[in-house]
């Protein structure tokens, strides 16, 4: 009788479930994966601090630092930052943050403007990604 019940159960079970009996256990974590892969949206405070960094890059350029020197330092710093868990990092918590910062730093040298203009450009770009509505602080020592 038990063999008959097993046979009936196997007939009623779709072929996919017979082949992959634990498919639900695998599917549940996969459904959560997109939530874990969402890019970090910087806060207004992080955008302000990042803009200050870019302004300081322009000031360093104005005081004679070469693009090669600055970009080497920023890449070295990013490698060091990546050794910390994302929640302990300043601004650069994922690759998209790093690309934003490197791109803005490169623009400081490739498309020179006043430091305050680079600050404003970065702030505008970054705030579009910001995840909160806290007020943006004005740049310190803006030119």
The 8 nearest C-alpha neighbors of each residue, nearest first, counted from 0:
[[1, 3, 2, 4, 5, 6, 7, 8],
 [2, 0, 4, 3, 5, 6, 7, 8],
 [3, 1, 5, 0, 4, 6, 7, 8],
 [2, 4, 0, 6, 1, 5, 7, 8],
 [5, 3, 1, 7, 6, 2, 8, 0],
 [6, 4, 8, 2, 3, 7, 9, 1],
 [5, 7, 3, 9, 4, 8, 2, 10],
 [8, 6, 4, 10, 5, 9, 3, 11],
 [7, 9, 5, 11, 10, 6, 4, 12],
 [10, 8, 12, 6, 11, 7, 5, 17],
 [9, 11, 7, 8, 12, 6, 13, 5],
 [12, 10, 8, 9, 7, 13, 6, 14],
 [11, 13, 9, 10, 8, 14, 16, 17],
 [12, 14, 15, 16, 11, 17, 10, 9],
 [15, 13, 17, 16, 18, 12, 19, 9],
 [14, 16, 18, 17, 13, 19, 20, 12],
 [17, 15, 20, 19, 18, 14, 13, 12],
 [18, 16, 14, 15, 20, 19, 13, 12],
 [17, 19, 15, 16, 20, 14, 13, 21],
 [20, 18, 16, 22, 21, 17, 15, 14],
 [19, 21, 16, 17, 22, 18, 15, 23],
 [22, 20, 24, 23, 19, 25, 16, 26],
 [21, 23, 25, 24, 19, 20, 26, 16],
 [24, 22, 26, 25, 21, 27, 20, 19],
 [23, 25, 21, 22, 26, 27, 28, 20],
 [26, 24, 22, 23, 27, 28, 29, 21],
 [25, 27, 23, 29, 24, 28, 22, 30],
 [26, 28, 30, 29, 25, 24, 23, 31],
 [29, 27, 31, 30, 26, 25, 32, 24],
 [30, 28, 26, 32, 31, 27, 25, 33],
 [29, 31, 27, 28, 32, 26, 33, 34],
 [30, 32, 28, 29, 34, 33, 27, 35],
 [31, 33, 29, 35, 34, 30, 36, 28],
 [34, 32, 36, 35, 31, 37, 30, 29],
 [35, 33, 32, 36, 31, 37, 30, 38],
 [34, 36, 32, 33, 37, 31, 38, 30],
 [37, 35, 33, 34, 38, 32, 39, 31],
 [38, 36, 34, 35, 33, 39, 40, 32],
 [39, 37, 40, 36, 95, 93, 96, 94],
 [38, 40, 41, 37, 93, 92, 96, 95],
 [39, 41, 129, 130, 128, 38, 42, 96],
 [42, 40, 129, 45, 39, 130, 46, 128],
 [41, 43, 129, 45, 44, 130, 131, 46],
 [42, 44, 46, 45, 135, 129, 133, 47],
 [43, 45, 47, 42, 46, 48, 135, 136],
 [46, 44, 48, 42, 47, 43, 90, 41],
 [47, 45, 49, 43, 44, 48, 125, 122],
 [46, 48, 44, 50, 45, 49, 43, 51],
 [47, 49, 51, 45, 50, 46, 44, 52],
 [50, 48, 52, 46, 51, 47, 45, 53],
 [49, 51, 118, 53, 47, 52, 48, 122],
 [50, 52, 54, 48, 49, 53, 55, 47],
 [53, 51, 49, 55, 50, 54, 56, 48],
 [54, 52, 56, 50, 55, 51, 118, 104],
 [55, 53, 114, 118, 51, 57, 56, 52],
 [54, 56, 58, 52, 53, 57, 59, 51],
 [57, 55, 53, 59, 54, 58, 60, 52],
 [58, 56, 60, 114, 54, 55, 59, 107],
 [57, 59, 55, 61, 60, 56, 114, 62],
 [60, 58, 56, 62, 57, 61, 64, 55],
 [59, 61, 64, 57, 63, 58, 62, 56],
 [62, 60, 58, 59, 63, 57, 64, 56],
 [63, 61, 59, 60, 64, 58, 57, 65],
 [62, 64, 60, 61, 65, 59, 58, 66],
 [65, 63, 60, 59, 62, 68, 66, 69],
 [66, 64, 68, 67, 63, 69, 60, 108],
 [65, 67, 69, 68, 70, 108, 64, 60],
 [66, 68, 70, 65, 69, 71, 64, 72],
 [69, 67, 71, 65, 66, 70, 72, 64],
 [68, 70, 72, 66, 71, 67, 73, 65],
 [69, 71, 73, 67, 72, 68, 66, 74],
 [72, 70, 68, 74, 69, 73, 67, 75],
 [73, 71, 75, 69, 70, 74, 76, 68],
 [72, 74, 76, 70, 75, 71, 77, 69],
 [73, 75, 77, 71, 76, 72, 70, 78],
 [76, 74, 72, 78, 73, 77, 71, 79],
 [75, 77, 73, 79, 74, 78, 72, 80],
 [78, 76, 80, 74, 79, 75, 73, 81],
 [77, 79, 75, 81, 76, 80, 74, 82],
 [78, 80, 76, 77, 81, 82, 75, 83],
 [79, 81, 77, 82, 78, 83, 76, 88],
 [82, 80, 78, 83, 79, 77, 84, 85],
 [81, 83, 80, 79, 84, 78, 85, 77],
 [84, 82, 81, 80, 85, 87, 88, 79],
 [83, 85, 87, 86, 88, 82, 81, 92],
 [86, 84, 92, 88, 87, 83, 93, 81],
 [85, 87, 84, 88, 92, 83, 89, 90],
 [88, 86, 85, 84, 83, 89, 92, 80],
 [89, 87, 85, 86, 92, 90, 91, 83],
 [88, 90, 91, 87, 92, 45, 80, 86],
 [89, 91, 45, 92, 88, 41, 49, 96],
 [92, 90, 96, 97, 93, 89, 88, 94],
 [91, 93, 85, 90, 88, 96, 39, 89],
 [94, 92, 96, 95, 91, 97, 39, 38],
 [93, 95, 97, 96, 98, 92, 91, 38],
 [94, 96, 98, 97, 93, 99, 38, 39],
 [97, 95, 91, 99, 94, 93, 98, 100],
 [96, 98, 94, 100, 91, 95, 99, 101],
 [99, 97, 95, 101, 96, 100, 102, 94],
 [100, 98, 96, 102, 97, 101, 103, 95],
 [99, 101, 97, 103, 102, 98, 104, 96],
 [102, 100, 104, 98, 103, 99, 105, 97],
 [101, 103, 105, 99, 100, 104, 98, 106],
 [102, 104, 106, 100, 105, 101, 99, 107],
 [105, 103, 101, 107, 106, 102, 53, 100],
 [104, 106, 102, 107, 103, 108, 101, 109],
 [107, 105, 109, 103, 110, 108, 104, 102],
 [106, 108, 104, 111, 105, 57, 110, 109],
 [107, 109, 106, 111, 105, 110, 66, 104],
 [110, 108, 106, 107, 105, 111, 66, 104],
 [109, 111, 106, 108, 107, 112, 105, 117],
 [112, 110, 107, 108, 109, 113, 106, 57],
 [113, 111, 116, 114, 110, 117, 107, 57],
 [112, 114, 116, 115, 117, 111, 57, 142],
 [113, 115, 54, 57, 117, 116, 58, 118],
 [114, 116, 118, 113, 117, 142, 141, 119],
 [117, 115, 119, 113, 118, 114, 120, 112],
 [118, 116, 120, 114, 119, 115, 54, 121],
 [117, 119, 50, 115, 54, 116, 121, 120],
 [118, 120, 122, 116, 117, 121, 123, 115],
 [121, 119, 117, 123, 122, 118, 116, 124],
 [122, 120, 124, 118, 50, 123, 119, 125],
 [121, 123, 119, 125, 50, 120, 124, 126],
 [122, 124, 120, 126, 121, 125, 119, 127],
 [125, 123, 121, 122, 127, 126, 120, 128],
 [124, 126, 122, 127, 128, 46, 123, 121],
 [125, 127, 129, 128, 123, 124, 122, 46],
 [126, 128, 125, 124, 129, 123, 122, 130],
 [127, 129, 126, 40, 125, 41, 130, 124],
 [130, 128, 126, 41, 42, 40, 127, 131],
 [129, 131, 40, 42, 41, 128, 132, 43],
 [132, 130, 42, 133, 129, 43, 41, 40],
 [131, 133, 134, 43, 130, 129, 42, 135],
 [132, 134, 131, 43, 135, 44, 42, 136],
 [135, 133, 136, 132, 43, 44, 131, 137],
 [134, 136, 43, 137, 47, 133, 44, 46],
 [137, 135, 134, 138, 47, 44, 139, 43],
 [136, 138, 139, 135, 47, 141, 140, 134],
 [139, 137, 141, 140, 136, 51, 47, 118],
 [138, 140, 141, 137, 51, 136, 142, 47],
 [139, 141, 138, 142, 137, 51, 115, 54],
 [142, 140, 138, 139, 115, 114, 54, 137],
 [141, 115, 140, 114, 113, 139, 138, 116]]
